[in-house]
Each structure stands twice: as structure tokens, then as C-alpha cells.
Amino acid sequence: MSGKVILYILILLLGAFLVSMIFVFTREDPQEIYRRNSNLRVEVLNGCGVKRLAIKVANILRQNGFNVIQIGNAHRSDFEESVIIERSDNSLKNAKYFARRTKIKNIGSDVDPALHIDVTLILGADYKKLFPDVEKEF
């Protein structure tokens, strides 16, 4: 009887150890995230016509470590959904990373190294869902 109890305790301890190891190896380091964010050159464009939206979102992105280097208006102001455009890498690695961090699902590509930008964010009418604290800015 005591042999089975010891076996169950050992299995339980092994399970707890495995769960803790999985947690340690899948957890992202906040300093590494901030460093990677700061290496990404971001352009933020207002694509839905809300006044000062690009400035407010740029401020939120900067608080998260992103290197926002340009702010402006998109060529049109009727975007329903926000879009990330890859500007520097044909494999879309920057856009995919930025999309993961911002929860934006729409990714496109228009690679142009002459722009010296990694990603462009065009803000659409869904901006409140993506940046719920945007109204608190300024």
C-alpha cells in the first residue's frame, strides 16, 4: 500500500516539474520584448479620419517600446479595419511580429527599403477594439 502512495506522489511531483518547465521555456522575457520592439521602425497612419488618432496610437506604441518614426494620414480615410504593411522584409517577419503584439489580423506587403521603415500601421475604424485606452491619451 505505501509503495503505491509513494509512486503517486512521485508522479504528481514529476507532473508539477514538467508543467513548471513548460511555463519557464514558453514565457517571454519583458526586456527582450522591449528590446525587439525598439528595433522595429514603425510608421502610423490615420486611415479612418478620427482627429489626432495617429498621434495618440503612436504614443501608446512608444510606451510599449516601439520606435515610431513617422506619423500622418493615410491616402484615404475609409478603412474599416486596421492594416499592417511590411516595408522591409519579403518574409513578412516584421509585420507578423507587430501583428502578434497589436492583435491586428490584416497584413500586407509593399517592400521598399528606401523608406527606412519596417512596418506601416494604417488605423481603421476598429481602432478602439485594438487600442482600448486610446481615448485616455492627451
The first five atom37 places (N, CA, C, CB, O) and aatype in JSON, in Angstrom:
{
  "aatype": [12, 15, 7, 11, 19, 9, 10, 18, 9, 10, 9, 10, 10, 10, 7, 0, 13, 10, 19, 15, 12, 9, 13, 19, 13, 16, 1, 6, 3, 14, 5, 6, 9, 18, 1, 1, 2, 15, 2, 10, 1, 19, 6, 19, 10, 2, 7, 4, 7, 19, 11, 1, 10, 0, 9, 11, 19, 0, 2, 9, 10, 1, 5, 2, 7, 13, 2, 19, 9, 5, 9, 7, 2, 0, 8, 1, 15, 3, 13, 6, 6, 15, 19, 9, 9, 6, 1, 15, 3, 2, 15, 10, 11, 2, 0, 11, 18, 13, 0, 1, 1, 16, 11, 9, 11, 2, 9, 7, 15, 3, 19, 3, 14, 0, 10, 8, 9, 3, 19, 16, 10, 9, 10, 7, 0, 3, 18, 11, 11, 10, 13, 14, 3, 19, 6, 11, 6, 13],
  "atom_mask": [
    [1, 1, 1, 1, 1],
    [1, 1, 1, 1, 1],
    [1, 1, 1, 0, 1],
    [1, 1, 1, 1, 1],
    [1, 1, 1, 1, 1],
    [1, 1, 1, 1, 1],
    [1, 1, 1, 1, 1],
    [1, 1, 1, 1, 1],
    [1, 1, 1, 1, 1],
    [1, 1, 1, 1, 1],
    [1, 1, 1, 1, 1],
    [1, 1, 1, 1, 1],
    [1, 1, 1, 1, 1],
    [1, 1, 1, 1, 1],
    [1, 1, 1, 0, 1],
    [1, 1, 1, 1, 1],
    [1, 1, 1, 1, 1],
    [1, 1, 1, 1, 1],
    [1, 1, 1, 1, 1],
    [1, 1, 1, 1, 1],
    [1, 1, 1, 1, 1],
    [1, 1, 1, 1, 1],
    [1, 1, 1, 1, 1],
    [1, 1, 1, 1, 1],
    [1, 1, 1, 1, 1],
    [1, 1, 1, 1, 1],
    [1, 1, 1, 1, 1],
    [1, 1, 1, 1, 1],
    [1, 1, 1, 1, 1],
    [1, 1, 1, 1, 1],
    [1, 1, 1, 1, 1],
    [1, 1, 1, 1, 1],
    [1, 1, 1, 1, 1],
    [1, 1, 1, 1, 1],
    [1, 1, 1, 1, 1],
    [1, 1, 1, 1, 1],
    [1, 1, 1, 1, 1],
    [1, 1, 1, 1, 1],
    [1, 1, 1, 1, 1],
    [1, 1, 1, 1, 1],
    [1, 1, 1, 1, 1],
    [1, 1, 1, 1, 1],
    [1, 1, 1, 1, 1],
    [1, 1, 1, 1, 1],
    [1, 1, 1, 1, 1],
    [1, 1, 1, 1, 1],
    [1, 1, 1, 0, 1],
    [1, 1, 1, 1, 1],
    [1, 1, 1, 0, 1],
    [1, 1, 1, 1, 1],
    [1, 1, 1, 1, 1],
    [1, 1, 1, 1, 1],
    [1, 1, 1, 1, 1],
    [1, 1, 1, 1, 1],
    [1, 1, 1, 1, 1],
    [1, 1, 1, 1, 1],
    [1, 1, 1, 1, 1],
    [1, 1, 1, 1, 1],
    [1, 1, 1, 1, 1],
    [1, 1, 1, 1, 1],
    [1, 1, 1, 1, 1],
    [1, 1, 1, 1, 1],
    [1, 1, 1, 1, 1],
    [1, 1, 1, 1, 1],
    [1, 1, 1, 0, 1],
    [1, 1, 1, 1, 1],
    [1, 1, 1, 1, 1],
    [1, 1, 1, 1, 1],
    [1, 1, 1, 1, 1],
    [1, 1, 1, 1, 1],
    [1, 1, 1, 1, 1],
    [1, 1, 1, 0, 1],
    [1, 1, 1, 1, 1],
    [1, 1, 1, 1, 1],
    [1, 1, 1, 1, 1],
    [1, 1, 1, 1, 1],
    [1, 1, 1, 1, 1],
    [1, 1, 1, 1, 1],
    [1, 1, 1, 1, 1],
    [1, 1, 1, 1, 1],
    [1, 1, 1, 1, 1],
    [1, 1, 1, 1, 1],
    [1, 1, 1, 1, 1],
    [1, 1, 1, 1, 1],
    [1, 1, 1, 1, 1],
    [1, 1, 1, 1, 1],
    [1, 1, 1, 1, 1],
    [1, 1, 1, 1, 1],
    [1, 1, 1, 1, 1],
    [1, 1, 1, 1, 1],
    [1, 1, 1, 1, 1],
    [1, 1, 1, 1, 1],
    [1, 1, 1, 1, 1],
    [1, 1, 1, 1, 1],
    [1, 1, 1, 1, 1],
    [1, 1, 1, 1, 1],
    [1, 1, 1, 1, 1],
    [1, 1, 1, 1, 1],
    [1, 1, 1, 1, 1],
    [1, 1, 1, 1, 1],
    [1, 1, 1, 1, 1],
    [1, 1, 1, 1, 1],
    [1, 1, 1, 1, 1],
    [1, 1, 1, 1, 1],
    [1, 1, 1, 1, 1],
    [1, 1, 1, 1, 1],
    [1, 1, 1, 1, 1],
    [1, 1, 1, 0, 1],
    [1, 1, 1, 1, 1],
    [1, 1, 1, 1, 1],
    [1, 1, 1, 1, 1],
    [1, 1, 1, 1, 1],
    [1, 1, 1, 1, 1],
    [1, 1, 1, 1, 1],
    [1, 1, 1, 1, 1],
    [1, 1, 1, 1, 1],
    [1, 1, 1, 1, 1],
    [1, 1, 1, 1, 1],
    [1, 1, 1, 1, 1],
    [1, 1, 1, 1, 1],
    [1, 1, 1, 1, 1],
    [1, 1, 1, 1, 1],
    [1, 1, 1, 1, 1],
    [1, 1, 1, 0, 1],
    [1, 1, 1, 1, 1],
    [1, 1, 1, 1, 1],
    [1, 1, 1, 1, 1],
    [1, 1, 1, 1, 1],
    [1, 1, 1, 1, 1],
    [1, 1, 1, 1, 1],
    [1, 1, 1, 1, 1],
    [1, 1, 1, 1, 1],
    [1, 1, 1, 1, 1],
    [1, 1, 1, 1, 1],
    [1, 1, 1, 1, 1],
    [1, 1, 1, 1, 1],
    [1, 1, 1, 1, 1],
    [1, 1, 1, 1, 1]
  ],
  "atom_positions": [
    [[0.82, -1.19, 0.0], [0.0, 0.0, 0.0], [0.87, 1.26, 0.0], [-0.94, 0.0, 1.21], [0.62, 2.17, -0.79]],
    [[1.88, 1.33, 0.84], [2.71, 2.52, 0.92], [3.55, 2.72, -0.34], [3.63, 2.44, 2.14], [3.9, 3.85, -0.67]],
    [[3.87, 1.63, -1.05], [4.61, 1.72, -2.31], [3.81, 2.46, -3.37], [0.0, 0.0, 0.0], [4.37, 3.25, -4.13]],
    [[2.48, 2.21, -3.43], [1.62, 2.89, -4.4], [1.51, 4.37, -4.07], [0.22, 2.24, -4.42], [1.52, 5.21, -4.97]],
    [[1.41, 4.7, -2.8], [1.3, 6.1, -2.38], [2.56, 6.86, -2.78], [1.07, 6.2, -0.84], [2.48, 7.97, -3.3]],
    [[3.7, 6.27, -2.54], [4.97, 6.9, -2.92], [5.05, 7.08, -4.43], [6.17, 6.06, -2.43], [5.51, 8.12, -4.91]],
    [[4.6, 6.1, -5.17], [4.59, 6.18, -6.64], [3.69, 7.32, -7.1], [4.12, 4.84, -7.25], [4.08, 8.09, -7.98]],
    [[2.5, 7.44, -6.53], [1.59, 8.52, -6.9], [2.18, 9.89, -6.56], [0.24, 8.35, -6.19], [2.03, 10.83, -7.34]],
    [[2.83, 10.0, -5.43], [3.46, 11.26, -5.04], [4.57, 11.62, -6.03], [4.01, 11.17, -3.6], [4.7, 12.77, -6.43]],
    [[5.37, 10.63, -6.42], [6.45, 10.87, -7.38], [5.89, 11.29, -8.74], [7.32, 9.62, -7.53], [6.44, 12.18, -9.38]],
    [[4.83, 10.65, -9.19], [4.19, 11.03, -10.46], [3.65, 12.45, -10.38], [3.05, 10.04, -10.82], [3.8, 13.22, -11.32]],
    [[3.03, 12.79, -9.27], [2.5, 14.14, -9.07], [3.62, 15.17, -9.08], [1.72, 14.23, -7.74], [3.49, 16.22, -9.72]],
    [[4.72, 14.89, -8.4], [5.86, 15.8, -8.38], [6.47, 15.95, -9.78], [6.91, 15.3, -7.39], [6.84, 17.05, -10.19]],
    [[6.59, 14.85, -10.49], [7.12, 14.89, -11.85], [6.22, 15.73, -12.76], [7.28, 13.48, -12.42], [6.71, 16.51, -13.57]],
    [[4.92, 15.56, -12.62], [3.97, 16.35, -13.4], [4.1, 17.83, -13.1], [0.0, 0.0, 0.0], [4.09, 18.66, -14.02]],
    [[4.21, 18.18, -11.82], [4.37, 19.58, -11.43], [5.67, 20.15, -11.99], [4.34, 19.73, -9.9], [5.71, 21.3, -12.44]],
    [[6.72, 19.37, -11.95], [8.01, 19.8, -12.5], [7.9, 20.06, -14.01], [9.1, 18.74, -12.23], [8.4, 21.07, -14.5]],
    [[7.25, 19.15, -14.73], [7.1, 19.32, -16.18], [6.28, 20.56, -16.52], [6.44, 18.08, -16.79], [6.62, 21.3, -17.44]],
    [[5.21, 20.79, -15.78], [4.39, 21.98, -16.0], [5.21, 23.24, -15.76], [3.14, 21.96, -15.09], [5.12, 24.19, -16.54]],
    [[6.0, 23.27, -14.7], [6.81, 24.46, -14.4], [7.88, 24.68, -15.48], [7.48, 24.32, -13.02], [8.18, 25.82, -15.82]],
    [[8.45, 23.6, -16.01], [9.47, 23.73, -17.06], [8.85, 24.28, -18.35], [10.13, 22.36, -17.34], [9.44, 25.12, -19.02]],
    [[7.66, 23.8, -18.68], [6.96, 24.32, -19.86], [6.69, 25.81, -19.69], [5.63, 23.56, -20.1], [6.88, 26.58, -20.63]],
    [[6.26, 26.22, -18.51], [5.99, 27.63, -18.25], [7.26, 28.46, -18.4], [5.41, 27.81, -16.84], [7.22, 29.53, -19.01]],
    [[8.36, 28.01, -17.87], [9.62, 28.75, -17.93], [10.1, 28.91, -19.37], [10.69, 28.04, -17.11], [10.56, 29.99, -19.75]],
    [[9.98, 27.86, -20.16], [10.51, 27.92, -21.53], [9.56, 28.59, -22.52], [10.81, 26.54, -22.01], [10.01, 28.97, -23.6]],
    [[8.29, 28.76, -22.2], [7.37, 29.42, -23.12], [7.11, 30.87, -22.74], [6.07, 28.66, -23.17], [6.53, 31.61, -23.53]],
    [[7.51, 31.28, -21.57], [7.29, 32.65, -21.11], [8.26, 33.58, -21.83], [7.47, 32.76, -19.58], [9.44, 33.26, -21.99]],
    [[7.74, 34.73, -22.27], [8.59, 35.69, -22.96], [9.19, 36.67, -21.95], [7.78, 36.45, -24.04], [8.52, 37.1, -21.01]],
    [[10.43, 37.0, -22.16], [11.14, 37.93, -21.3], [10.73, 39.37, -21.64], [12.67, 37.74, -21.44], [10.92, 39.79, -22.78]],
    [[10.17, 40.13, -20.69], [9.73, 41.5, -20.96], [10.85, 42.39, -21.5], [9.17, 42.11, -19.7], [10.61, 43.24, -22.36]],
    [[12.08, 42.22, -21.01], [13.19, 43.04, -21.5], [13.5, 42.7, -22.96], [14.44, 42.83, -20.63], [13.83, 43.59, -23.75]],
    [[13.4, 41.43, -23.32], [13.64, 41.03, -24.71], [12.55, 41.58, -25.63], [13.69, 39.49, -24.82], [12.84, 42.01, -26.74]],
    [[11.3, 41.57, -25.17], [10.2, 42.13, -25.95], [10.44, 43.62, -26.17], [8.84, 41.91, -25.24], [10.31, 44.1, -27.3]],
    [[10.78, 44.35, -25.11], [11.01, 45.79, -25.22], [12.17, 46.08, -26.18], [11.3, 46.4, -23.83], [12.1, 47.02, -26.97]],
    [[13.24, 45.28, -26.09], [14.39, 45.47, -26.99], [13.98, 45.23, -28.44], [15.55, 44.53, -26.6], [14.34, 46.0, -29.33]],
    [[13.24, 44.16, -28.66], [12.81, 43.86, -30.03], [11.86, 44.93, -30.55], [12.14, 42.47, -30.09], [11.95, 45.32, -31.71]],
    [[10.95, 45.4, -29.7], [10.04, 46.46, -30.1], [10.81, 47.72, -30.5], [9.06, 46.79, -28.96], [10.48, 48.37, -31.49]],
    [[11.84, 48.06, -29.74], [12.6, 49.28, -30.01], [13.4, 49.21, -31.3], [13.52, 49.58, -28.85], [13.79, 50.24, -31.84]],
    [[13.66, 48.02, -31.78], [14.39, 47.86, -33.04], [13.48, 47.94, -34.26], [15.13, 46.54, -33.04], [13.97, 47.96, -35.39]],
    [[12.18, 47.98, -34.05], [11.22, 48.0, -35.15], [10.84, 49.45, -35.48], [9.95, 47.17, -34.8], [10.3, 50.16, -34.63]],
    [[11.14, 49.88, -36.71], [10.8, 51.24, -37.15], [9.37, 51.23, -37.7], [11.82, 51.77, -38.24], [9.07, 50.54, -38.67]],
    [[8.51, 52.01, -37.05], [7.07, 51.97, -37.33], [6.57, 53.31, -37.85], [6.29, 51.57, -36.07], [6.95, 54.37, -37.35]],
    [[5.73, 53.24, -38.86], [5.0, 54.41, -39.37], [3.54, 54.19, -38.99], [5.18, 54.59, -40.95], [3.0, 53.1, -39.19]],
    [[2.89, 55.22, -38.44], [1.48, 55.12, -38.05], [0.69, 56.11, -38.89], [1.29, 55.4, -36.52], [0.97, 57.31, -38.88]],
    [[-0.31, 55.59, -39.62], [-1.14, 56.43, -40.47], [-2.6, 56.32, -40.05], [-0.98, 56.03, -41.95], [-3.09, 55.23, -39.76]],
    [[-3.27, 57.46, -40.02], [-4.69, 57.52, -39.67], [-5.49, 57.2, -40.93], [-5.08, 58.91, -39.08], [-5.46, 57.96, -41.9]],
    [[-6.2, 56.08, -40.92], [-6.98, 55.68, -42.07], [-8.47, 55.72, -41.85], [0.0, 0.0, 0.0], [-9.24, 55.16, -42.64]],
    [[-8.91, 56.38, -40.76], [-10.35, 56.43, -40.5], [-10.86, 57.84, -40.21], [-10.69, 55.53, -39.35], [-12.05, 58.01, -39.92]],
    [[-10.01, 58.84, -40.28], [-10.45, 60.23, -40.17], [-10.68, 60.77, -38.78], [0.0, 0.0, 0.0], [-11.12, 61.91, -38.63]],
    [[-10.4, 60.0, -37.74], [-10.57, 60.49, -36.37], [-9.4, 61.42, -36.05], [-10.64, 59.31, -35.34], [-8.24, 61.04, -36.19]],
    [[-9.71, 62.63, -35.62], [-8.67, 63.64, -35.38], [-7.65, 63.17, -34.35], [-9.31, 64.95, -34.93], [-8.01, 62.64, -33.3]],
    [[-6.4, 63.38, -34.67], [-5.25, 63.12, -33.8], [-5.07, 61.64, -33.43], [-5.38, 63.93, -32.54], [-4.33, 61.31, -32.51]],
    [[-5.75, 60.75, -34.15], [-5.69, 59.32, -33.82], [-4.28, 58.76, -34.0], [-6.67, 58.55, -34.69], [-3.81, 58.01, -33.14]],
    [[-3.62, 59.1, -35.08], [-2.27, 58.56, -35.33], [-1.31, 58.98, -34.21], [-1.74, 59.03, -36.7], [-0.46, 58.2, -33.79]],
    [[-1.44, 60.2, -33.74], [-0.57, 60.7, -32.67], [-0.84, 59.93, -31.37], [-0.79, 62.22, -32.44], [0.1, 59.54, -30.68]],
    [[-2.11, 59.71, -31.06], [-2.47, 59.0, -29.83], [-1.99, 57.55, -29.85], [-3.99, 59.05, -29.61], [-1.44, 57.05, -28.87]],
    [[-2.21, 56.88, -30.97], [-1.77, 55.48, -31.07], [-0.25, 55.4, -31.08], [-2.35, 54.81, -32.34], [0.32, 54.49, -30.48]],
    [[0.4, 56.34, -31.74], [1.86, 56.37, -31.73], [2.39, 56.49, -30.31], [2.39, 57.53, -32.6], [3.39, 55.86, -29.95]],
    [[1.73, 57.29, -29.5], [2.13, 57.44, -28.1], [1.99, 56.12, -27.34], [1.29, 58.54, -27.42], [2.87, 55.77, -26.56]],
    [[0.9, 55.38, -27.57], [0.71, 54.08, -26.93], [1.8, 53.11, -27.38], [-0.7, 53.5, -27.26], [2.37, 52.39, -26.57]],
    [[2.09, 53.1, -28.68], [3.12, 52.2, -29.19], [4.49, 52.55, -28.6], [3.18, 52.28, -30.73], [5.26, 51.65, -28.26]],
    [[4.78, 53.83, -28.47], [6.06, 54.24, -27.87], [6.14, 53.81, -26.41], [6.23, 55.78, -27.96], [7.22, 53.43, -25.94]],
    [[5.03, 53.85, -25.7], [5.02, 53.38, -24.31], [5.35, 51.9, -24.22], [3.65, 53.65, -23.66], [5.83, 51.42, -23.19]],
    [[5.09, 51.18, -25.29], [5.41, 49.75, -25.36], [6.77, 49.5, -26.01], [4.34, 49.0, -26.13], [7.11, 48.36, -26.32]],
    [[7.54, 50.57, -26.21], [8.9, 50.43, -26.69], [9.09, 50.53, -28.19], [0.0, 0.0, 0.0], [10.23, 50.51, -28.66]],
    [[8.01, 50.64, -28.96], [8.17, 50.7, -30.41], [8.8, 52.02, -30.85], [6.82, 50.52, -31.1], [8.57, 53.06, -30.24]],
    [[9.59, 51.94, -31.9], [10.3, 53.09, -32.45], [9.44, 53.71, -33.55], [11.7, 52.68, -33.0], [9.64, 53.43, -34.73]],
    [[8.48, 54.55, -33.16], [7.6, 55.2, -34.13], [8.37, 56.37, -34.72], [6.26, 55.68, -33.47], [8.72, 57.32, -34.01]],
    [[8.62, 56.31, -36.02], [9.46, 57.33, -36.65], [8.68, 58.25, -37.58], [10.57, 56.68, -37.41], [9.2, 59.27, -38.04]],
    [[7.43, 57.89, -37.87], [6.65, 58.74, -38.77], [5.17, 58.6, -38.43], [6.92, 58.37, -40.25], [4.69, 57.51, -38.14]],
    [[4.46, 59.73, -38.49], [3.03, 59.79, -38.2], [2.37, 60.63, -39.29], [2.74, 60.39, -36.76], [2.94, 61.62, -39.75]],
    [[1.18, 60.22, -39.71], [0.48, 61.01, -40.72], [-0.89, 60.45, -41.02], [0.0, 0.0, 0.0], [-1.44, 59.65, -40.26]],
    [[-1.43, 60.89, -42.15], [-2.72, 60.41, -42.62], [-2.53, 59.47, -43.79], [-3.63, 61.59, -43.02], [-1.63, 59.66, -44.6]],
    [[-3.37, 58.45, -43.86], [-3.34, 57.53, -44.99], [-3.91, 58.24, -46.23], [-4.15, 56.22, -44.68], [-4.49, 59.32, -46.12]],
    [[-3.73, 57.62, -47.38], [-4.2, 58.21, -48.63], [-5.73, 58.28, -48.72], [-3.67, 57.43, -49.8], [-6.27, 58.99, -49.57]],
    [[-6.41, 57.55, -47.84], [-7.87, 57.64, -47.74], [-8.28, 57.45, -46.28], [-8.55, 56.57, -48.66], [-7.49, 56.98, -45.47]],
    [[-9.51, 57.81, -45.95], [-9.93, 57.77, -44.55], [-11.16, 56.9, -44.33], [-10.21, 59.18, -44.05], [-11.97, 57.17, -43.45]],
    [[-11.29, 55.85, -45.15], [-12.46, 54.97, -45.01], [-12.09, 53.52, -44.71], [-13.29, 55.03, -46.26], [-12.83, 52.6, -45.07]],
    [[-10.95, 53.31, -44.07], [-10.54, 51.95, -43.71], [-11.45, 51.44, -42.59], [-9.04, 51.91, -43.27], [-11.54, 52.06, -41.53]],
    [[-12.1, 50.32, -42.83], [-12.94, 49.7, -41.8], [-12.08, 48.96, -40.77], [-13.95, 48.73, -42.46], [-12.37, 48.99, -39.58]],
    [[-11.03, 48.3, -41.25], [-10.15, 47.53, -40.37], [-8.72, 48.04, -40.49], [-10.22, 46.03, -40.7], [-8.29, 48.49, -41.55]],
    [[-8.0, 47.95, -39.4], [-6.59, 48.36, -39.37], [-5.76, 47.34, -40.15], [-6.07, 48.49, -37.91], [-6.1, 46.16, -40.22]],
    [[-4.67, 47.83, -40.74], [-3.82, 47.01, -41.59], [-2.35, 47.26, -41.25], [-4.08, 47.3, -43.09], [-1.96, 48.4, -40.98]],
    [[-1.56, 46.21, -41.25], [-0.11, 46.32, -41.1], [0.51, 46.0, -42.45], [0.44, 45.36, -39.96], [0.18, 44.99, -43.07]],
    [[1.41, 46.86, -42.88], [2.09, 46.66, -44.16], [3.58, 46.48, -43.9], [1.83, 47.86, -45.14], [4.23, 47.33, -43.3]],
    [[4.1, 45.35, -44.37], [5.54, 45.07, -44.27], [6.26, 45.96, -45.28], [5.86, 43.55, -44.54], [5.86, 46.03, -46.45]],
    [[7.32, 46.64, -44.83], [8.05, 47.55, -45.71], [9.49, 47.13, -45.96], [8.05, 48.92, -45.11], [10.12, 47.66, -46.88]],
    [[10.04, 46.19, -45.18], [11.48, 45.94, -45.3], [11.89, 44.49, -45.5], [12.14, 46.44, -44.1], [13.06, 44.23, -45.78]],
    [[10.98, 43.52, -45.37], [11.38, 42.12, -45.42], [10.34, 41.3, -46.18], [11.57, 41.55, -44.0], [9.17, 41.26, -45.8]],
    [[10.77, 40.65, -47.24], [9.83, 39.86, -48.07], [9.2, 38.69, -47.32], [10.55, 39.34, -49.29], [8.15, 38.2, -47.73]],
    [[9.82, 38.23, -46.24], [9.25, 37.11, -45.48], [8.17, 37.57, -44.5], [10.35, 36.38, -44.71], [7.57, 36.75, -43.81]],
    [[7.92, 38.86, -44.43], [6.89, 39.47, -43.56], [7.18, 39.29, -42.07], [5.54, 38.87, -43.86], [6.27, 39.38, -41.26]],
    [[8.45, 39.04, -41.7], [8.75, 38.76, -40.29], [8.41, 39.95, -39.39], [10.22, 38.39, -40.13], [7.93, 39.74, -38.27]],
    [[8.66, 41.16, -39.83], [8.36, 42.34, -39.0], [6.85, 42.54, -38.85], [9.0, 43.61, -39.62], [6.37, 42.81, -37.75]],
    [[6.13, 42.4, -39.94], [4.67, 42.57, -39.9], [4.03, 41.5, -39.02], [4.09, 42.51, -41.32], [3.1, 41.8, -38.27]],
    [[4.5, 40.27, -39.12], [3.95, 39.19, -38.29], [4.22, 39.43, -36.81], [4.53, 37.84, -38.72], [3.34, 39.22, -35.97]],
    [[5.43, 39.88, -36.49], [5.76, 40.18, -35.1], [4.87, 41.32, -34.58], [7.26, 40.55, -34.96], [4.29, 41.21, -33.5]],
    [[4.77, 42.39, -35.35], [3.97, 43.56, -34.96], [2.49, 43.16, -34.82], [4.13, 44.71, -35.99], [1.8, 43.64, -33.92]],
    [[2.02, 42.31, -35.71], [0.63, 41.85, -35.65], [0.37, 41.06, -34.37], [0.3, 40.98, -36.88], [-0.68, 41.21, -33.75]],
    [[1.32, 40.23, -33.98], [1.19, 39.47, -32.72], [1.1, 40.41, -31.53], [2.37, 38.5, -32.54], [0.3, 40.2, -30.62]],
    [[1.91, 41.43, -31.54], [1.95, 42.37, -30.41], [0.72, 43.26, -30.35], [3.2, 43.23, -30.5], [0.33, 43.68, -29.26]],
    [[0.11, 43.57, -31.49], [-1.02, 44.5, -31.52], [-2.36, 43.83, -31.75], [-0.8, 45.52, -32.59], [-3.4, 44.48, -31.69]],
    [[-2.36, 42.52, -32.01], [-3.58, 41.74, -32.25], [-4.3, 42.15, -33.54], [-4.54, 41.89, -31.06], [-5.51, 41.98, -33.66]],
    [[-3.55, 42.69, -34.49], [-4.11, 43.07, -35.79], [-3.95, 41.89, -36.73], [-3.41, 44.36, -36.36], [-2.87, 41.31, -36.83]],
    [[-5.02, 41.55, -37.42], [-5.02, 40.35, -38.25], [-4.68, 40.61, -39.72], [-6.36, 39.69, -38.17], [-4.22, 39.71, -40.42]],
    [[-4.89, 41.82, -40.19], [-4.68, 42.14, -41.61], [-3.23, 42.54, -41.86], [-5.64, 43.27, -42.05], [-2.74, 43.54, -41.32]],
    [[-2.55, 41.75, -42.69], [-1.16, 42.02, -43.03], [-1.02, 42.09, -44.54], [-0.21, 40.93, -42.43], [-1.58, 41.26, -45.27]],
    [[-0.27, 43.07, -45.0], [0.04, 43.2, -46.42], [1.52, 43.42, -46.59], [0.0, 0.0, 0.0], [2.28, 43.49, -45.62]],
    [[1.93, 43.54, -47.84], [3.35, 43.74, -48.13], [3.53, 44.76, -49.24], [4.01, 42.41, -48.51], [2.87, 44.68, -50.28]],
    [[4.4, 45.7, -49.01], [4.83, 46.66, -50.03], [6.26, 47.04, -49.66], [3.87, 47.94, -50.09], [6.53, 48.13, -49.15]],
    [[7.18, 46.12, -49.92], [8.56, 46.26, -49.5], [9.24, 47.36, -50.32], [9.32, 44.92, -49.66], [9.23, 47.35, -51.55]],
    [[9.83, 48.32, -49.58], [10.56, 49.42, -50.2], [11.65, 49.86, -49.22], [9.6, 50.61, -50.57], [11.4, 50.7, -48.36]],
    [[12.86, 49.31, -49.35], [13.94, 49.64, -48.42], [14.29, 51.13, -48.39], [15.17, 48.86, -48.78], [14.86, 51.61, -47.41]],
    [[13.96, 51.85, -49.43], [14.26, 53.29, -49.46], [13.47, 54.08, -48.43], [13.98, 53.84, -50.84], [13.85, 55.19, -48.08]],
    [[12.38, 53.51, -47.94], [11.56, 54.2, -46.94], [12.2, 54.22, -45.56], [10.2, 53.55, -46.85], [11.88, 55.09, -44.75]],
    [[13.09, 53.28, -45.28], [13.73, 53.14, -43.96], [12.69, 52.94, -42.86], [14.59, 54.37, -43.65], [12.82, 53.47, -41.76]],
    [[11.65, 52.17, -43.19], [10.57, 51.82, -42.27], [10.43, 50.3, -42.32], [9.22, 52.55, -42.64], [10.55, 49.71, -43.39]],
    [[10.16, 49.68, -41.17], [9.94, 48.24, -41.15], [8.47, 47.88, -41.37], [10.42, 47.66, -39.83], [8.16, 46.96, -42.13]],
    [[7.58, 48.6, -40.71], [6.14, 48.35, -40.87], [5.38, 49.67, -40.87], [5.62, 47.44, -39.75], [5.76, 50.64, -40.24]],
    [[4.28, 49.66, -41.61], [3.33, 50.77, -41.59], [2.04, 50.24, -40.98], [3.08, 51.36, -43.03], [1.55, 49.18, -41.36]],
    [[1.5, 50.98, -40.03], [0.21, 50.66, -39.43], [-0.8, 51.68, -39.95], [0.27, 50.67, -37.86], [-0.65, 52.88, -39.71]],
    [[-1.81, 51.21, -40.66], [-2.91, 52.07, -41.09], [-4.08, 51.78, -40.17], [-3.3, 51.84, -42.61], [-4.59, 50.67, -40.13]],
    [[-4.48, 52.79, -39.42], [-5.54, 52.63, -38.43], [-6.91, 52.72, -39.09], [-5.42, 53.69, -37.33], [-7.21, 53.67, -39.81]],
    [[-7.74, 51.71, -38.83], [-9.1, 51.69, -39.36], [-10.12, 51.97, -38.28], [0.0, 0.0, 0.0], [-9.77, 52.28, -37.14]],
    [[-11.38, 51.85, -38.65], [-12.48, 52.14, -37.73], [-12.52, 51.18, -36.53], [-13.79, 52.07, -38.48], [-13.24, 51.44, -35.56]],
    [[-11.77, 50.1, -36.59], [-11.72, 49.14, -35.48], [-10.68, 49.51, -34.42], [-11.43, 47.75, -36.01], [-10.37, 48.68, -33.56]],
    [[-10.15, 50.72, -34.46], [-9.05, 51.1, -33.58], [-9.38, 50.99, -32.1], [-8.63, 52.51, -33.89], [-8.48, 50.69, -31.31]],
    [[-10.62, 51.22, -31.7], [-10.98, 51.15, -30.28], [-10.86, 49.72, -29.74], [-12.41, 51.66, -30.06], [-10.52, 49.52, -28.57]],
    [[-11.13, 48.75, -30.59], [-11.0, 47.36, -30.17], [-9.53, 46.99, -29.99], [-11.67, 46.42, -31.22], [-9.18, 46.23, -29.1]],
    [[-8.67, 47.54, -30.84], [-7.24, 47.23, -30.81], [-6.49, 48.04, -29.76], [-6.63, 47.47, -32.17], [-5.54, 47.55, -29.14]],
    [[-6.91, 49.28, -29.57], [-6.26, 50.18, -28.61], [-7.34, 50.79, -27.71], [-5.45, 51.31, -29.36], [-7.69, 51.95, -27.86]],
    [[-7.86, 49.99, -26.77], [-9.0, 50.45, -25.95], [-8.7, 51.68, -25.09], [-9.44, 49.33, -25.06], [-9.63, 52.39, -24.71]],
    [[-7.45, 51.93, -24.78], [-7.1, 53.08, -23.94], [-6.78, 54.34, -24.74], [-5.93, 52.74, -23.06], [-6.28, 55.32, -24.18]],
    [[-7.06, 54.33, -26.03], [-6.64, 55.44, -26.9], [-7.31, 56.75, -26.5], [-6.95, 55.12, -28.35], [-6.71, 57.81, -26.65]],
    [[-8.52, 56.7, -26.0], [-9.23, 57.93, -25.62], [-8.6, 58.59, -24.39], [-10.7, 57.63, -25.34], [-8.82, 59.78, -24.15]],
    [[-7.82, 57.84, -23.62], [-7.15, 58.4, -22.44], [-5.92, 59.22, -22.8], [-6.76, 57.28, -21.49], [-5.4, 59.97, -21.97]],
    [[-5.45, 59.07, -24.05], [-4.25, 59.8, -24.49], [-4.61, 61.26, -24.75], [-3.64, 59.15, -25.76], [-5.62, 61.55, -25.39]],
    [[-3.8, 62.17, -24.25], [-3.92, 63.62, -24.4], [-5.31, 64.05, -24.03], [-3.58, 64.08, -25.83], [-5.63, 65.24, -24.08]]
  ]
}
